[in-house]
Amino acid sequence: MNYGISVLFRAIPVVMAFICFFLGGFIFLYGNDAARDVAGPVVFFLGAICLALYATAATIIRQLIHKFHPFLKYLIPGFGYLVALVTIGCGIWIFSQGTSGFIVSGHVVCGVGLIACCVSTAATSSTKFYLIPQNSSSGSLALNKEGFSGFTEKILILLTVIFSIIAWVWCIILLSRIAEGAEYFVAGTVMGGLACICSSLIALVASISRQIRNDYGEKDRSFWPKLVFFFGTVCILWGLVVILTMIGNVANTTGFIMIGLGLVCFSISSKVLLLAKVWRQGYALANRIPLIPVITALLCLFMGAFLFEEGILDNAFFVPARVLVGLGAICFCLFSIVSILESGTSKK
C-alpha cells in the first residue's frame, strides 16, 4: 500500500464521522419537531463509530507503511475507547432528560457507545496485524511467540463478549418496560439491533487475535463468518417482523432501522469472511469482497431516500430515513477497513 492510498483509507472514516456530526446537529437544531430529538442525537453519535473505525484503520495502515511507533499501539486504540466512553456518558445524560424522544435517543446512543467499545477492541487486537500475513504464508502450525499470549487473546475476545452481553441485557430490560410507553419498545428494539452488531464484532476480534497468535484453525474459518451472517439475518428478519406485524402503528417504522443495522452486520461479515478466505490459501475473489460494504452502504442510502419521500406524507418515517443515512456512512467506513485488510493480506 502506497502512502497516498493509506491517507485516503484513513480519511474515509473521518469524513464519514464529520458528515454524521454535521447532519445530526443540523437535524436536531433545525426545527422543533419532537422526532428531531430522536434522529438528531442518534445520527450525530453514529459518528463515534466512524471515529472508532478510524482507530482500527490507522492501527493497521501504519503497520503496512512501516510508521507504527510503539506508543501508537496504546494511543490510537485509547482514542477509540475515549470516544466510546464519552458517547455512553452523553447517552446516559440524554435519556435522563426524561422526555419520550430523549429516552429513545439516549438509550440508542448508549448502544452506539457499546459498539464503539467493540470496534476499539478490534483496533487493540490489530496492534500486531503485521503477523497475520507472516503466519498465513509460513505454513507453520506452531504458536507465534511474537503474537498475543493465550491470556491476552482471551481477554480481547472476552471484552467484546461483555460489551455484547451488556447490550443484550439492556435490550431485554427496555423491552420489559413497553407497558410504560411505545418509546421503550422502539429503544429496546433498536438496542437489540445494536447488540447484533456487537455480537458480530466478536467474530472480527476473535479472527484477528487468533490469526495473530497462529491458533486459527478450520473450525474458526467456518464458525466466525457464520456467526456474523446469523446475527445479520436475525436483525433483518426482526425488522421485517416489526414492519409487517405493526402496520398502522407508528412504531412499525423502527423495522427499517433494524434492516439497516442488519446491513451493517453484513458489512462486518466482509472483513471476517476475507480473513477466513485468505488464511493459508489463495482466494481469487479476495479483491471483490470489499464490494459487500459498498453494496450495503448503497442499500442503506437508497432505502433512506425512499423513506424521505414517504416522510413527506407520514412523519413517522422521519427518524428511520435519517438514521439510515448515518448507517450508510458506517457501511462505507467498513469498506475502507476491509480494503485495508485485503491490501494487508494480499499475496500479490
Phi, psi and omega per residue, in radians:
M1 nan 2.185 3.113
N2 -1.433 2.936 -3.012
Y3 -1.137 -0.674 -3.124
G4 -1.077 -0.799 3.114
I5 -1.131 -0.634 3.138
S6 -1.099 -0.663 3.100
V7 -1.146 -0.724 3.133
L8 -1.068 -0.832 -3.094
F9 -1.187 -0.502 3.048
R10 -1.354 -0.503 -3.114
A11 -1.286 -0.561 -3.064
I12 -0.973 -0.919 3.137
P13 -1.125 -0.549 3.113
V14 -1.189 -0.776 3.117
V15 -1.096 -0.764 3.123
M16 -1.103 -0.625 3.102
A17 -1.095 -0.803 -3.117
F18 -1.212 -0.540 3.028
I19 -1.071 -0.784 3.102
C20 -1.098 -0.753 -3.127
F21 -1.080 -0.859 -3.089
F22 -1.237 -0.712 3.117
L23 -1.145 -0.782 3.123
G24 -1.081 -0.759 3.104
G25 -1.109 -0.704 3.122
F26 -1.118 -0.786 3.128
I27 -1.035 -0.780 -3.058
F28 -1.205 -0.695 -3.010
L29 -1.556 -0.398 -3.042
Y30 -1.592 1.531 3.132
G31 1.960 3.006 -3.106
N32 -2.155 0.358 3.081
D33 -1.137 2.355 -3.127
A34 -1.063 -0.476 3.133
A35 -1.119 -0.421 3.122
R36 -1.211 -0.426 3.083
D37 -1.200 -0.360 3.092
V38 -1.620 -0.973 -3.025
A39 -1.164 -0.728 -3.072
G40 -1.010 -1.043 -3.134
P41 -1.081 -0.644 -3.111
V42 -1.139 -0.863 3.140
V43 -1.093 -0.729 3.141
F44 -0.999 -0.852 -3.045
F45 -1.435 -0.156 2.948
L46 -1.087 -0.409 3.049
G47 -1.086 -0.423 3.111
A48 -1.138 -0.643 3.087
I49 -1.142 -0.677 3.112
C50 -1.076 -0.714 3.125
L51 -1.176 -0.657 3.077
A52 -1.135 -0.640 3.075
L53 -1.181 -0.568 3.038
Y54 -1.053 -0.719 3.126
A55 -1.046 -0.708 3.108
T56 -1.158 -0.785 -3.141
A57 -1.069 -0.796 -3.111
A58 -1.138 -0.658 3.137
T59 -1.071 -0.776 -3.104
I60 -1.315 -0.791 -3.056
I61 -1.104 -0.714 -3.114
R62 -1.112 -0.474 3.039
Q63 -1.287 -0.644 -3.118
L64 -1.211 -0.549 -3.136
I65 -1.754 0.164 3.050
H66 1.061 0.761 3.081
K67 -2.293 0.646 -3.113
F68 -1.762 1.580 3.136
H69 -1.210 2.616 -3.058
P70 -0.934 -0.696 -3.086
F71 -1.222 -0.333 -3.120
L72 -1.212 -0.435 3.137
K73 -1.199 -0.255 3.031
Y74 -1.773 -0.689 -3.036
L75 -1.192 -0.830 -3.039
I76 -1.210 -0.889 3.058
P77 -1.083 -0.593 3.104
G78 -1.060 -0.668 3.072
F79 -1.047 -0.751 3.123
G80 -1.077 -0.764 3.122
Y81 -1.145 -0.651 3.112
L82 -1.076 -0.801 3.104
V83 -1.035 -0.733 -3.126
A84 -1.123 -0.777 -3.119
L85 -1.166 -0.689 3.089
V86 -1.097 -0.695 3.132
T87 -1.101 -0.796 3.123
I88 -1.106 -0.748 3.118
G89 -1.067 -0.737 3.115
C90 -1.153 -0.668 3.118
G91 -1.086 -0.747 3.105
I92 -1.080 -0.726 3.128
W93 -1.139 -0.677 -3.107
I94 -1.144 -0.862 -3.091
F95 -1.269 -0.285 3.074
S96 -1.272 -0.181 3.099
Q97 -1.200 -0.445 2.938
G98 1.611 -0.279 3.111
T99 -1.312 2.753 -3.054
S100 -1.064 -0.719 3.133
G101 -1.116 -0.765 -3.119
F102 -1.263 -0.482 3.057
I103 -1.078 -0.784 3.126
V104 -1.137 -0.958 -3.059
S105 -1.128 -0.648 -3.127
G106 -1.101 -0.812 3.128
H107 -1.163 -0.697 3.130
V108 -1.125 -0.705 3.112
V109 -1.082 -0.669 3.069
C110 -1.081 -0.707 3.087
G111 -1.122 -0.657 3.066
V112 -1.074 -0.696 3.091
G113 -1.073 -0.657 3.109
L114 -1.162 -0.656 3.058
I115 -1.111 -0.747 3.116
A116 -1.051 -0.611 3.065
C117 -1.097 -0.762 3.135
C118 -1.135 -0.729 3.128
V119 -1.126 -0.679 3.109
S120 -1.143 -0.570 3.046
T121 -1.171 -0.621 3.043
A122 -1.110 -0.656 3.082
A123 -1.118 -0.723 3.121
T124 -1.105 -0.741 -3.139
S125 -1.212 -0.272 -3.123
S126 -1.603 0.066 -3.082
T127 -1.184 -0.222 3.041
K128 -2.162 0.643 -3.091
F129 -1.022 -0.538 -3.097
Y130 -1.021 -0.332 3.140
L131 -1.371 -0.349 -3.085
I132 -1.087 -0.943 3.108
P133 -1.098 -0.547 3.093
Q134 -1.125 -0.856 -3.132
N135 -1.116 -0.686 -3.100
S136 -1.124 -0.718 -3.074
S137 -1.482 -0.340 -3.073
S138 -1.230 -0.597 -3.104
G139 1.401 -0.088 -3.138
S140 -1.326 2.467 3.099
L141 -1.685 -0.011 -3.132
A142 -1.319 2.536 3.090
L143 -1.093 2.405 -3.135
N144 -1.416 2.073 -3.100
K145 -1.162 -0.392 3.097
E146 -1.389 -0.262 -3.103
G147 -1.382 -2.965 3.135
F148 -1.203 2.638 2.975
S149 -1.267 2.860 3.107
G150 -1.037 -0.636 -3.139
F151 -1.155 -0.798 -3.132
T152 -1.094 -0.734 3.117
E153 -1.034 -0.783 -3.140
K154 -1.154 -0.645 3.130
I155 -1.129 -0.756 -3.134
L156 -1.076 -0.790 3.118
I157 -1.170 -0.710 -3.129
L158 -1.087 -0.641 3.130
L159 -1.039 -0.812 -3.140
T160 -1.187 -0.581 3.074
V161 -1.111 -0.759 3.141
I162 -1.090 -0.811 3.127
F163 -1.063 -0.659 3.132
S164 -1.183 -0.751 3.130
I165 -1.087 -0.732 3.102
I166 -1.015 -0.766 -3.137
A167 -1.120 -0.738 -3.139
W168 -1.163 -0.734 3.113
V169 -1.115 -0.737 3.109
W170 -1.038 -0.741 3.112
C171 -1.047 -0.825 -3.108
I172 -1.114 -0.722 3.137
I173 -1.086 -0.765 3.137
L174 -1.128 -0.776 -3.133
L175 -1.171 -0.453 3.105
S176 -1.256 -0.188 -3.099
R177 -1.881 0.294 -3.057
I178 -1.122 -0.356 3.090
A179 -1.149 -0.365 -3.123
E180 -1.424 -0.250 3.136
G181 2.759 2.725 -3.116
A182 -1.120 -0.431 -3.112
E183 -1.081 -0.517 3.136
Y184 -1.320 -0.552 3.052
F185 -1.142 -0.807 -3.123
V186 -1.101 -0.859 -3.114
A187 -1.106 -0.718 -3.129
G188 -1.178 -0.694 3.125
T189 -1.126 -0.840 3.141
V190 -1.125 -0.655 3.096
M191 -1.068 -0.595 3.068
G192 -1.100 -0.712 3.083
G193 -1.140 -0.699 3.095
L194 -1.138 -0.616 3.086
A195 -1.142 -0.608 3.070
C196 -1.090 -0.681 3.114
I197 -1.166 -0.776 3.088
C198 -0.999 -0.755 -3.123
S199 -1.149 -0.610 3.094
S200 -1.151 -0.603 -3.118
L201 -1.233 -0.314 3.016
I202 -1.023 -0.745 -3.118
A203 -1.112 -0.676 -3.134
L204 -1.169 -0.826 -3.137
V205 -1.101 -0.734 -3.140
A206 -1.126 -0.743 -3.126
S207 -1.103 -0.794 -3.113
I208 -1.153 -0.881 -3.054
S209 -1.160 -0.638 -3.125
R210 -1.289 -0.612 3.073
Q211 -1.217 -0.603 3.088
I212 -1.136 -0.684 3.137
R213 -1.410 -0.242 3.140
N214 1.251 0.594 3.026
D215 -2.087 0.476 3.094
Y216 -1.501 2.079 -3.055
G217 -2.030 -2.992 -3.106
E218 -1.122 -0.601 3.095
K219 -1.123 -0.676 3.089
D220 -1.109 -0.749 -3.117
R221 -0.998 -0.605 -3.119
S222 -1.535 -0.730 -2.960
F223 -1.287 -0.844 -2.984
W224 -1.134 -0.782 3.073
P225 -1.061 -0.677 3.136
K226 -1.123 -0.609 3.133
L227 -1.089 -0.760 -3.129
V228 -1.177 -0.763 3.110
F229 -1.071 -0.624 3.120
F230 -1.077 -0.878 -3.102
F231 -1.209 -0.587 3.063
G232 -1.119 -0.719 3.123
T233 -1.168 -0.738 3.106
V234 -1.009 -0.770 -3.092
C235 -1.119 -0.784 -3.124
I236 -1.195 -0.752 3.111
L237 -1.111 -0.682 3.080
W238 -1.018 -0.776 3.135
G239 -1.099 -0.752 -3.141
L240 -1.121 -0.683 3.107
V241 -1.087 -0.760 3.130
V242 -1.089 -0.751 -3.124
I243 -1.120 -0.798 -2.995
L244 -1.409 -0.525 -3.085
T245 -1.587 -0.174 -3.092
M246 -2.128 0.556 3.113
I247 -1.038 2.287 -3.103
G248 1.676 -0.231 3.096
N249 -1.779 2.356 -3.119
V250 -0.975 -0.610 -3.061
A251 -1.166 -0.253 -3.086
N252 -1.181 -0.343 3.109
T253 -1.199 -0.272 3.052
T254 -1.041 -0.464 3.140
G255 -1.038 -0.567 3.132
F256 -1.188 -0.620 3.070
I257 -1.138 -0.683 3.118
M258 -1.106 -0.671 3.086
I259 -1.108 -0.719 3.094
G260 -1.088 -0.703 3.109
L261 -1.165 -0.615 3.060
G262 -1.109 -0.652 3.094
L263 -1.144 -0.582 3.053
V264 -1.120 -0.712 3.082
C265 -1.023 -0.755 3.134
F266 -1.184 -0.508 3.031
S267 -1.134 -0.714 3.101
I268 -1.119 -0.596 -3.128
S269 -1.049 -0.479 -3.123
S270 -1.087 -0.659 -3.137
K271 -1.269 -0.769 -3.137
V272 -1.133 -0.703 3.134
L273 -1.152 -0.738 3.133
L274 -1.064 -0.823 3.139
L275 -1.052 -0.628 3.134
A276 -1.252 -0.716 -3.024
K277 -1.259 -0.587 -3.048
V278 -1.702 -0.009 -3.120
W279 -1.238 1.965 3.095
R280 0.992 0.471 3.080
Q281 -2.793 2.776 3.069
G282 -1.505 2.644 3.100
Y283 -2.521 1.890 -2.996
A284 -1.072 -0.492 -3.067
L285 -1.716 0.288 -3.104
A286 -1.010 -0.664 -3.107
N287 -1.363 -0.009 3.056
R288 -1.690 -0.311 -3.107
I289 -1.041 -0.610 3.079
P290 -1.031 -0.233 3.085
L291 -1.199 -0.400 -3.102
I292 -1.038 -0.936 3.120
P293 -1.178 -0.444 3.049
V294 -1.131 -0.776 3.135
I295 -1.129 -0.764 -3.136
T296 -1.154 -0.632 3.094
A297 -1.090 -0.775 3.133
L298 -1.139 -0.678 3.114
L299 -1.080 -0.735 3.094
C300 -1.074 -0.793 -3.093
L301 -1.195 -0.728 3.128
F302 -1.163 -0.721 3.108
M303 -1.119 -0.691 3.078
G304 -1.078 -0.677 3.128
A305 -1.099 -0.758 3.104
F306 -1.105 -0.698 -3.130
L307 -1.232 -0.531 3.031
F308 -1.042 -0.753 3.119
E309 -1.133 -0.756 3.118
E310 -1.105 -0.584 -3.132
G311 -1.127 -0.340 3.084
I312 -1.135 -0.573 -3.122
L313 -1.677 -0.500 -3.065
D314 -2.431 1.983 -3.071
N315 -1.167 -0.205 3.124
A316 -1.091 -0.377 -3.120
F317 -1.565 0.021 -3.109
F318 -1.025 -0.874 -3.048
V319 -1.199 -0.936 -3.111
P320 -1.064 -0.588 3.140
A321 -1.047 -0.722 -3.093
R322 -1.414 -0.634 3.118
V323 -1.140 -0.632 3.137
L324 -1.112 -0.520 3.066
V325 -1.120 -0.769 3.090
G326 -1.102 -0.673 3.113
L327 -1.188 -0.590 3.053
G328 -1.101 -0.659 3.097
A329 -1.102 -0.701 3.117
I330 -1.131 -0.746 3.109
C331 -1.045 -0.681 -3.139
F332 -1.205 -0.590 3.016
C333 -1.063 -0.696 -3.137
L334 -1.183 -0.481 2.995
F335 -1.054 -0.731 3.120
S336 -1.062 -0.785 -3.087
I337 -1.142 -0.804 -3.093
V338 -1.204 -0.530 3.064
S339 -1.157 -0.663 3.090
I340 -1.131 -0.765 3.122
L341 -1.085 -0.726 -3.134
E342 -1.103 -0.707 3.117
S343 -1.148 -0.724 -3.090
G344 -1.259 -0.471 -3.097
T345 -1.802 -0.067 -3.120
S346 -1.075 2.426 3.126
K347 -1.667 0.102 3.123
K348 -1.311 nan nan
